[in-house]
């Protein structure tokens, strides 16, 4: 979105209201202790919000819809936490996770198409704001406005996209995720995520030397945020294209069941029990996060629902896909796998991908099941 200076001030006010209401509701939810009774839910907090808007004029000056939807987002966040699908809700901070949601609008009246590339949306207490379309705007009942750390505004309309149809051939593929090679397919194809800009490290050093509270530090912080934002955009674009291509080419997709949050946990330790090889582990963590493993797997499941299987990754990189012998010494380097039993030599990532395609079992172990063939099932509806 491209708001004017006056419109941006009102948008920032909406973000501040949503952040304040979220944190106030979060304080109530977090105050629960056994024996104190239940904390107020969404309906109770909405009633308290109405009373607060009557008592405080500065709160009533904001949008009621923005404030109520912040409470609804908080309620959904706690529901997801208790369902075990998300982490515990946290406090919102200024300039981080800025945004709000709008539900009280009529799509045909509050969203207008201007020309081939531009549209405009009518936001409460802001007016018409122009935005550039990255795709066709779907008819929806809500939209969310966000502001990233680089100061860019975005609007996203809530709509569930149609899944990507598979080819209907029953072909199976295994995908091994790595740092040097982001994705290695059992077919032999490899995908590499975009390399982050080297400019970010230089700007980070400049930011660390800047005096706190100075205008130079603020400018350096913005420049670094914009560099990170461009890298994130490139990584997201790569993940979207790779997941769409793989979802169209294969009917059954098998990936490793990786706990990325645990894999990228810091090795720093504590003062009493300091960690080892902290700097090396930090570099590995950055490499994993820059490869976009989680984003790729998430978008792949969205685009190919029911066609993605998660396989236990244990020993897939140490097992020979030709004879099925597991040998930790067989992987001579990051790229070379050489079996000391049968003499098979090949790319280590592709060898692991073939084991993943076989469901984690040896591909051609002596008397084993071998690489799975086409799945006997009806072609997907709409498949070519």
N, C-alpha and C positions, 0 to 999 in steps of 0.2 A: 504494500500500500504506500501511497505517497501523500500523506496529509500535509496541510499547510502548517505554519508555525503555531497559529492559534489552535487549530484542530489537534496538534500534537500535545499541547498543554492539557487539553481536556481528556485526551486518551491516557496521558500519564496520570491524571486524576482518577480515572476509572481503574487503572492498574493499582494505584495506591489504595483505593477503597476496597477492591477485591482482596488485596494483600492484608489489609487491616482486619477485614471481616474473617478471612481464613484463619489468621493467627489468633484472633479472639475465640473463634470456635475451637481451634486446636488446643488452646489453653484449657477450655472447659473439658474437652475429651481427654486430655492428658492428665487431668486432675483426679481421674477415677482411682479409687482405692477400695479394696474389699471391705464391705460393711458400711460404706457411705451411701449406697444406693446408686441407681443408674444416672449417668450424665444425660443432659438433654439431647435428643436426636434432631433430625432435620426440621421436623414440624415445630418442636419446642424452640429451637434456635431462631426460626423464622418469626415466631411470635415475639421473642425477645428483640429481634432486629426491628420489628415494627414499633415497639415501645421506645427503642433507642432513637429511632428516626424522629419520633415526636419530641423527645427530650433534647436532642442535640441537632441544632440547625445545620451545622457543617456536614453532618452525616446525611440529613435529609436533602441537602443540595446535590448529592450524587444520585446515580441511577439506582432505583430499587431493584431492577432486574439484574444488574451487574452484581449487586451485593447478595441477592438471594441465590444466584447461580454459583457464587463462590462457596456458599454454605452447602449447596447440593454437590459440588465437586468434592468438598471435604467429606461429606457423608459417603459418597461413592468410593473415595480413597480408603476410608476406614472399612467399608464393606469388602473391598478387594484385599485389604490386609488380613482380615479375619478369614477370608476364603483361601488364603495361602498363595495367592497369585502375584502379590505385589509387596513391596517393603512397607514398613511403618511410615505413615505420613509425617512429613517434616515441616518445620517452620519455613515460611516464605521470606526471602530477603530482597531488598531493593536491588534492581538491576539484574536479578536472577529469576528466571521463570516468570517473567512479567507477562501478564495477559489477563483476559476476562472472556466470558461467554455471554452471548445474547440469544434469547429464545423468544422474546415477545416481539415478533415481527411477522409481516406477510411477505412471502418471497417475491411475488410478482410486483408488489408496490415498493418494497424497500431495496430491491436489487435490480439494477437496470444495466443493459448492455449499451455501450456508447458506440463502439465500432468493432473492427475485427479483433483488436487486441486489448481494448480497454473497457472496463465496466466501472460502476460506482455502487456503493452500498451506503444506506442511510443508517447512521449510528445514533443512538439516543444521546441527546444533549451535545452532539458533535455536528450532525448534518451529513451531507453527502461527501464521501471520501472516495477518491479514485483509486483503483487498483488495476494492476496489469495481470491478465489471466495467463496462467501457465497451462490450463486445460479448460474444457467446457465446464461452466458452473452448473452443478446439479441442483435440482430443486430440493431444498432441505428445510428443516424446521429449526435449525440452530446453526450458529457459526461462532468461531472462536478467533479472537484477535490477539496476537502475540508480538512481543518485542524482544529481539535477541540482544546479546551483549554488544553487538556491533551497531546497535541503534536502528536496525531495520525492522519495519512493521510488516506483518503478514496477516492475511485473513484466510481461514480455512472453513469451508462449508461441510457440515457433517453429512456424510453419505457413505453407504457401504458399497464399494465397487464390486463389479462382477468378477468372479474368479477367472483365471486364465485356463483355457481348455488345453488338455494334453493331446498328443498326436493320435492316441487310440491304438498304438502298436504294441503296447505292453512292455516297452523297453525300460530297463532298470538302470540307474546310474548311482554310483557311490561318490561322495564328495569328501575329500580330506582337506581340512583347513590348516593353514600354516602361516608363518610370518614371512619367510622369503618368497613363498608362492602362496598367495591368499587362498586360492581354490584350486585343487587338483582333482580332475574328474577321472573316473575309472576308464573312460574312453581315451585318455591320453591328453585331453585338452587342459590348458592351464589358464587361470585368470589371476591378474595381479592388480591390487588396489592402487589408486593413484598415490604417488609419493608426496608426502607433505612438503610444503614450501620451506626451504632453508632459511627464509627470511624471518620465520617465527622465532627461531633460536636467537637470532641477532636482536630482534625487538624485545624478547624476554630479558636478555642481559641489560639492554638499555633501560627497561622498566625497573629492574632491580636496583639500578644505580640512581634512579630519579628520587628526589626528595619527596617524602610523603606530604600530601596536601598541596603540592605545587601544581601549577597549570601544565608544566612539562610532563608531570607524571600522568595527569588526566589524558593528555594528548597521546602519550606513549601507550596508555592502557587501551585507548580506542583503536589505535593502529594495530596493536597486537590482537585485539578482539576481531577486527575485520579480517586479518590474515587467517586466524583460526576458523572464522565463518566461511571463508572461501574454500579452505581445505575440507571442512565438513560438508559443504555443498557438493564438492567434487566426489567425495567418498559416498555420499548419499546417492548421487546420480549413478555412480558405478554400481552400487548395490541394487538399485532399481533395474538397471539394464541387464545385469547378470542374472538376477532372479527371474525376470520375465523371460529371458532367452531359455534358461534351463527349464522353467515350468512349461514352456511350449514344446520342448524337444523330447521330454521324457514323461512317462506315465507314473513311474514310482521312483521317488528320490530318497535316497538314504544318506543321512548326515550323522556325524558324531554327536552324541549327547554330552555336550561340554558345559561345565559350570564356569562360565566366563568370569562371573563376579569373584568366585573363589580363586580362579587362576590369576587374576590381576590384583589380588590383595597385596598390600605392601608387606615387605619383609623387614621393615624397620625394627619391629619389636618394641620393647619397653626399656626404661633406664636400667631396671634390675636384670632384664633378660634381653640384651640387644640382639638384633638379627645379624645374619651373615650374608655377605655378597649383596648388600642392599642396593648399591649402584647398578650392578648387573641385573638384578631382579627388576629394578625400576625401568631399565632400558627394555627388558623383555615385555613388561607390562605395556609400555608405550607402543611397542611393535604390535602387540595383540590388538590393542584398541584401535590403532591406525589401520589395521587390516579389515575392520568392519565385520567381524565374524557374527556378532549378535544381530546387527541390523540386517545383514544378508539373510540369516536364518529366519528372522522374524518376518521379513517381507516375502520370503519363499513360502512360509506357512500360510500367509494371507492370500497369496496368489494361487497356491495349489492346495487348498484345504482337503484333508483326507488322503493326500498323495505323498506326504512327507513322513518318513519313519526315522526315529532317532535310535542309533545303534550304540551299544556300549563300546567306548573307544579302547578298552583294555587290550593291549598286545597287538593292535591292528598295524602299528608301525614296526613291530619286531617280528611279524609272521611272514613267511614267504608265501606269496600268492600262487606259486607254482607247485610246491610240494607240501606246504602246510606246516613246516617246522618253525618253531618259535626260537629265536636266537637273538639276544640283545646285542651281540657283537656283529650281527649281519649288516646293520646300518653303519657303513663306514664313515659317512659324512651326511650333511644335510640333504644332499641330492642323490647319493649313491647307495643302493641296496645290493648286497652281494651275499647270496645264500651259500653257506659253507657245506650244506648237505647235498644239494642238487646242482649247484653251480649257476643258478639263475642270477642274472645281473640286470638291473633296470633302475628306473627313477624311484627313489624311496617314497615320494609322495603319491605317485601313481600306484605303486605297489600297495600302499595303505588304503587308497581309494578302492582298489579292487577287493580288498578284504571287507571294506565297509559295504560295498555293493552286494557281497555275499551274505550280508547280515551279521558280520563279525566273525563268521566261520572261515576256515581255510578255503580258498577258491577251488583248488584242485588237489586237496590232500589225498593221500593214498586211500582210495575207496570212499572219499568224501563226497559231499553233494555237488561240488563243482559250482561254477558261476551260474547263478539263476538265469533261466531263459525267459522268454516272453510270458507275461501273466495271461492266463486264460480267463478273460472277462470281456464283457461287451464294450465296444468303443464308447468313449464319453460323448454325451450329447453335444452336438455342435462341432465335434472334432473333424478335422479334414480327412 
